[in-house]
Amino acid sequence: MPTFSKFITSQRGAQQILDSDGYIYSRKKSGDTALTSTWRCAKYNPPTKCKCHIYLALADNSLTLGTQPHNHSADGSVPARQEVLLSLKRKAADQPLSATQNLISETLADTAAEVNQTLPNLESLARVVQRSRASSSGSAQHAEATTSEDFILPSTCTSTRRDEPFVLYDGKTDRELMVVVNYFEKTYLGSVTVDSEVRVTPAFPSDFWNHFDRVLEDPDFPRTSNMVEGFHRGFKTRVNRPKPSVQEYVRAVKEEQVMTDFHLDRLSVGKTPSKRRRTCHTHLHDICSFYSTYPSKIDYVFAVAKYFGNDIE
């Protein structure tokens, strides 16, 4: 007969029970009495559909099993995994200005290898941080806008900590938008002279920044050095100043080693890093391949803009 071990908290903040055999139970909304509360196995949803129930005595926290046994084995890593994720959420809410990578490495620093093997990948952990910060700041309560005109900044972003106006205008007017358009035309396309249709040579001609041919040759080939710059930027946040001491540099390298160990722990059980944006790269390749089929060049530009998340009307 299993006994009560302790109360734990789920990833969504709900109270759960951990018994002495390692099984976890969630509170059931019905079935309580004056002396007991009813709990069901946390894996009651598909695909497991475990029907095991327990009854917790309110007087002494003793457990009584229901008639249905568990149809699965206990997963001893679940409490530790949930504790790591809850710790990450707390750090994200309490340290809104800290770099996401620093928070993750700080949380994983003392995590055992067998727990790392059960955790989500780094991209998912970063989203945990982002969602936690959005929830604590209030931005998660705002509905996602479909166009820039529908987007409304939350009040936490439009005023200072002294409740003074911070955002004076949001750039939605045509006049403010044309400043950006004119700059882009002058810098990357070349401005058209008044008395002719000939464009002035821009600061950066199209053959300098255009990747059309490279996309057609290999859709998965990196077109920028963003992956390297991303690593350098992430490592820079660990140091926080231009000329660190030897001790600070070694500390930053050790924190980076935490992330490497996390990847190695996951690789040891066959969990490979996710390939980012492969499908999107293929989609961009298709857009470029059918360039000649678009009714006009502006339709092609709109298709590329939509690929980058800008649905132009």
N, C-alpha and C positions, 0 to 999 in steps of 0.2 A: 504494500500500500504506500503510494508516494505521500510525502509530507510537504507542507508549505515551506518554500525556501525564502523567497522575498518578492516584493513588488518591484517591477521594472517599468520603464517607459518605452513605448513603441516609437518608431521613426516619426509618426505624426503627433506625438505628444500624449497618446492615450495610455491609461494605466493598464498594466498586464501583470499576470502572476507567473512566476517561475517555480516549478515544483522540484523536488529532490531528484527526480529522474531526468531533468533537463527539458521537459516539455513546457511550452508557453501557452497561456490561456488569455483570451480577451473577454471583457465583460459582456454578458448577454443582456439585452434590453428587457427581457421578460423572464419570469420564473423565480423572482426573488420572494422570500418569505420574511417574516419578522425576525427569524433567527439565522437565516443563511442568504447568501448571494450566489447567483448562478453564473458560471463562466464556461466558455466553450473553447476548444482547441483553436489556436491562432491560425491553423491551416484548414479552416472550415470551407474556404472558397476553393473553386476549381484551380488546378487539376487534382489536388489531394482530396478535398471533400471529407475531411476527418470529422466524424460525428461524436467524438468523445466530449463529455461534459464533466465538470466537477462542481461541488457545492462547498463554498467557504463558510465555515461557522464564524459568525461575527464576534462571538465571545472569546474564542481562543485561537482563531486562524487555523483550525484543523480542517483537513480536506476529506471529502467523501466522493468517491468515483461514481459516475453514472453507469448505466447499463451497457453503453457502447465503448469498446476499447479503441485505442489509437490504431490507425491503419498505416502508420509510418514510424520510422525510428526518430529518436530525438536528435536535434541538431545543436550540439553544445556550443557552437560558435556564434549563434544568434545573439545572445545577450551581450557578448563582447563587441560584436559588429554594431549593434544598436547603440551601445555606449560610445563607440568611436564617432558615429554619425551625429549623435546628440551633442557630443563635445565639440565637434566641428561647427554645428549650428550655433551653439552658445558663443563660441569664439567669433563667428562671423557677425553676430548681432552686437557683441560687446566691443569689437574692434572694426568699425566700418571703414577706417582708412588704411588698414593693413592690407598688403598685397595678398591676393587669393592663394598664390603658390606658397607664400610664407605660412599662412594659416594651415594649409594642408600638410606641409612638411612638419610643422610644429605638432599637429595632432597625431601624425603617423610616427613620430620619433620613437615612441616607446611601445608601438604596436607589434605584437608577435607576428612571425611569418605566417602562421596558420590562419590568423585573422586577416592579414593582408590578402590572402588567397581568396577570401570570401567577399571582400569589399568591391564596390563598383569601380570602374576605371577612373582615371584622373579627370576626364571630361565630365563624367557624372558627378564626381566630388566637387568640381568647380561649380556646376549648376546648383548643387546643394547650398554652397556658399551664397551664390547669387540670389536664389529664392529666399533664403533666410534673411538676407539684407533687404530684399524687396518687401518682405512681410513686416520686418521691424520698422522700416522707414515709411510704410503706408503706400508705397507705389504699387504694390500688388493688388490693392483694392480698386485700382482704376482699370476700366475696360480697355482692352487693346484696340487702338485706333486703326482703321483700315486705310486712311489717307492722312497726309500731314495736316490738312485742315481740321480733321477731327481730333487730332492729338491735343491734349490739354495737360500742361505741366501740373504736378501736384503742388499743393500749397507749401510743402516742405522745401521746394526748389525755387519758389518765387519770392521768398523773403529771407532776410538774414536772421541770425539768432537773436537779434534785438527787435525782430518783427518790423524791420524797415524794408522798403521795396528793393529787391535784388535784380530780378529780370525786368527790364524796362520795356523791351519789345522782343518778339520772338521770331522775327524774320519771315513772316508769312505774306507780307505785302509784295506786290510786283516790283516796286522800286528797290527794295532791299534784295530781292532775288536777282534783279538785273545786274547788280554789282558783281555777284558771283559769276553770272553768265559772261559778262564782258571780260572779267579776268581770265576765265577759262579760254575764251576765244583768242584773246591776245597772247596768252602764254603758250597754248598747245596747238591752235589752229591757224593763227595769224589774222589780224584784223583786215577787213576789206576797206580799201581806200574809197574816198567819196566819189571821185570822178572815174572809177573803173571797177571791174569785178575781180581784179587781181588781189590776192591776199599778200600782206606783208609777211616776210619770213618770221615765224614765231621763235620764241626763246628755245623751245624744245620741239623740233619738227616731228611729224608723225612717224618717220622711219626710226626715230630714236625710242619712242615709247610704244609703238604698235606691235602687238603679239599675234596678229592674225595668222601668219604663216606657221609660227611655232605651235599654236593650238592645233592646227590641222596635222602637223607632223606627229605630235604625241600629246594627247589630251591630258595625260597624267604627269607630264614633265613640269616641274615647278617653273613658273614664269617670273617669280620674284625670289628674293632671299628672306622672305618673311619668317620662314621656319628658323633660320639662324638668328635673325634679329629678335624673334620671340624668345629664344633661349637666352640671348644676351640681356634682353630687357628684364626677363624673369630673374636672372642671376644678379642683375644690378639692384633689384629691389631688396635682395638679401643683405646687401652691403650698406646701402643708403647714403653713401658719400663717395666723392671722387677718388680719394686716396686713403683707402683703409689701411689699418695696421696689419702686420702679419697674423696676429691673433684673430682679428676680424675676418680676414680672408680665409683662414683655416676653418673658422666657424661656419662661414658661408658654404665652403666646399663640403663640409660634413652634413649640412642641411640638404645640399643637393644630392648627397649620397643616400639620404633617406628616400628620396624619390626614385633613385635608381634601384634600391633594394625593393621598393614597392613593386616596380615593374618586373624585377627578377622573380619575386615571390609569385606573382600572377602567371608569369611565363612557365614556372615550374609545374603548374597544374593545367597547362594548355590554354590559358587565357591570353591571347595575343592582343596587342594594342589595336584599337579600331582605326581603319583607314578613313581619314577625314576627307570629305568633299569629293570622293571618287565619282559618285553619281552626278554631282553638280558639274564636275569637270567634263564628264561625258556629255552632259546637256549643252554646255558651252561649245563643245566641239561640234555638236549637231547644228547649233545656230550658225556657226561660221561655215560649216559645210554647205548649208542651203542659202548662203548669202545671195546668190544670183536669183533665187526664187521669190525673194521678198518684193512686193509691189514697188517699193521705193526705199531709198537709203534711210529715210526717217523711220520706216517700219522696222528696219533692221536694228537701228539704234534703240528703238523702244524695246525690242526683244532682248537686247543685251542689258538694257537698264533693268528690265524685269528680272533677269537672271541675278543681278546684284541686289535684288530686294527693293527696287524702286519702280513701282507700278505706275507709269505715267499715263494720265488720261488724255 
